[in-house]
Amino acid sequence: MFPCESLTLLIFFFSIQEEVTDMINKKYIEFIPSMEGAEELLDQVESVSKDIDLLKSCIENEVQQNLHDAVTEYAKLKQQLEKNTAVIDLLQHLQEFDTAIEEYHRALQEKNYVVAAKQHGKARASVNALKAWKDSELPLVRSLSSEITIQRENLIYHLGEEWQKLAVWKLPSTKTELTSVKSFLKTALHLNRGGSKGDESVPHALLPSILQALSIQGELHKKIKLFGQVLFKYMLKPLIIYPSLVVEVSSQAEQETVLSLQCTETKADHPDPSQVYTKVLTVLKTLHEHVFVCHCIQQAVLKKVEKVSEILGDLIWEEMSECIIRECLVHSIPTNSSQLAEYSEVIKQTEDFEGSLKKMGYLAGDSADLLKYARNVNCHFASKKCQDVIVAARKLMTSEMHNTVKITPEYKLSIPKLPSPSGGEKERKESCKKSGHYDQQSLENEKQLSPSTLCLPVCRISESVHQLMDLAIQTLSEAVGSSPQCAVQLFYTVRNIFHLFYDVVPTYHKDNFLKLPHLAAIQHNNCMFIAHHLLTLGFQFKPHLPLKDGVAYFVDLVPGFRRLGARCFMAQMNIQKAEMLERLSTARNFSNLDDEDNYSVASKAVRQVIHQLRRLGKVWQDVLPVNIYCKAIGTLLNTAISELINKIMMLEDISNMDGERLRTLCQTITEEGPLVFNPLPDENKNKKYQEEVPVYVKKWMTLKEISMVLNANLQEIVDRWAEGKGPLALAFSCNEMKSLIRALFKNTERRAAALAKIVK
């Protein structure tokens, strides 16, 4: 029996089983009261029920067996169908691959590169579909995959060959150093829109076909990147850097355009923005017209090809804009605030330049690096000005300090006329009205300060420091006429100048300050000169600068500069003191001068000290202020005198000969010492300061008194002591005077009497 027939019978049986059972039950219930032999009837019913169950079991077993066979058969048929379908798909992909490869080869031979690229893409898609098949490891699939790779490289090679014919570079030799204008004069770019010369079979739309095919193959970006690198390095960058380089556009054939670099005469050190923009636009417009746009191609292709400009722009814009800013716009920033208004022309030129690039597609709509830089001219002006000021200041600080200028009490800083503070006159009048005082009322004191009050003494300062102060004044004047942000920046730049001086000059000239007394004196004057003008400099510009209240301006720098000048000069003074004491140390403590050798050595040491002071006097003459000069020379001379006096006071026994020769040494100093006070070149004017030696040399009178004692008798000494009220008592203490008497005189009653009178 067929499976379908058994299934039908089973279904029929199940449908009538319930009805038969119900009928039997009804009959049984209806007739059971009247039936006789009920038990027999029940046995028959049970027997019939068992037969029905048996029949049902047999039918179910047969049906299940037939169903299993049917399912197995269906699975086999389905599997066979899937295999047949897969084989058909495989054959279809193979057919598509074969057709695509044939079309690819035909198009490649005809130089229809767009079609060739598309057909290669179809062939690659077919191979990718075959790779997804479960038997993708078949040798056939591997062979097709290898073939598609080979054909891709073949297509790219042909496209590369054609691209090289369309854009031919002539570049300087690789051995040439690209450091001058001449090294770029051999640079040229030949643009051929129609392919090889004389090849009439090449279609007119070959260029866009090549570009689109490269785009389809994913190679366009790489080609344009290499082209852009060469274009920027050998053509655009030289045109930006060198003002004398220009680009020349010429036609050598109907389909060929040549871009070449030429040299012109110019005296400009840096290129002008308008010239740079013109040269760059000439190159990019030529490329746009002769390479990236072809008006005879279809609109769809045109849109595809025009994206090349965008690709090239994205690749070179950042580097090119940085180069234009660094080599051109930075140098075009005005150096004077009065020129800022004229810079609007550069901003307009920059705006037009970026607009032209956007119109040709080289520049995205949101890119405006150059324009942002140009429009921010105030900030750049301040930064450039500050940088130039710091560079100029540092150059002055590290220059030679020997060249000096003379400063007199009449000297004043050359400050330009500053505008009146807004509202100043109005506020002054209102203040006068409130206080009830007017201009007619004089508020001056009867006693006036001297005209020389707060004036610098006559001295010499470095010419470089004089120029440095002029630079600070000029910078502050620039700040007065600038924007608030610029003014603040320039003000703090001036403060930085003085901070820089404080740090740089003492370090840079340190050795010279220690070796050369002349420079140490000049540095002292320089610091005092700066400190003097810092006292008032801030107040002169304060009403004209937009600074917050509480700003210290420059007054806070004054103590530091005074200490700096004093420290430098004191270091030189200590060196001179050390040299002087070193010379006096060779005098053998000024003892036993009755020996000729000892006396000769002592006399030489004293004369060397005098010579040292004379040499210093010449070096510092007309350089240091007179009072500083006299104090410095007086301090050094006092050091020598103190050393001589100390050595004499330490002697325990002074013979007549020793006393005479010690007195001679003291007289040498008293006679020649005043002559070292020569602060002025005019000798006649120096007599005043030579007569005032005791004012600057504390031990001068002590030296004179000890010189007198060395040649006096006991009575003269006692008389000059005058019971502690005479000149000797002012120069020596009791113990010192007694010690000196004991060294000069023998122990006698007269000496004892004299010693008894030495009291205060």
Secondary structure, DSSP 8 states (H G I E B T S, - for coil): --HHHHHHHHHHHHHHHHHHHHHHHHHHHHHTTT-S-HHHHHHHHHHHHHHHHHHHHHHHHHHHHHHHHHHHHHHHHHHHHHHHHHHHHHHHHHHHHHHHHHHHHHHHHTT-HHHHHHHHHHHHHHHHHHHTSTTTTSHHHHHHHHHHHHHHHHHHHHHHHHHHHHEEEE---TTS---SSGGGTT-EEEEETTSSTT-TTS-TTHHHHHHHHHHHTT-HHHHHHHHHHHHIIIIIHHHHH-TTEEEEEEEEETTEEEEEEEE-----SS--HHHHHHHHHHHHHHHIIIII--TTS-HHHHHHHHHHHHHHHHHHHHHHHHHHIIIIIHHHS-SSGGGTGGGHHHHHHHHHHHHHHHHHTSS-TT--HHHHHHHTHHHHHHHHHHHHHHHHHHHHHTS-S--EEEE-TT-----------TTHHHHHHHHHHHHT--TTS----SS---TTTT---SEEEEHHHHHHHHHHHHHHHHHHTS-HHHHHHHHHHHHHHHHHHHHHHHHHTHHHHHH-HHHHHHHHHHHHHHHHHHHHHHHHHGGGS---TT--TTGGGHHHHHHHHHHHHHHHHHHHHHHHHHHHGGGGGG--TTSHHHHHHHHHHHHHHHHHHHHHHHHHTTTS-HHHHHHHHHHHHHHHHHHHHHHHHT-S---HHHHHHHHHHHHHHHHHSGGG---SSSHHHHHHHHHTHHHH-TTHHHHHHHHHHTT--HHHHHHHHGGGTSHHHHHS-HHHHHHHHHHHS-S-HHHHHHHHH---
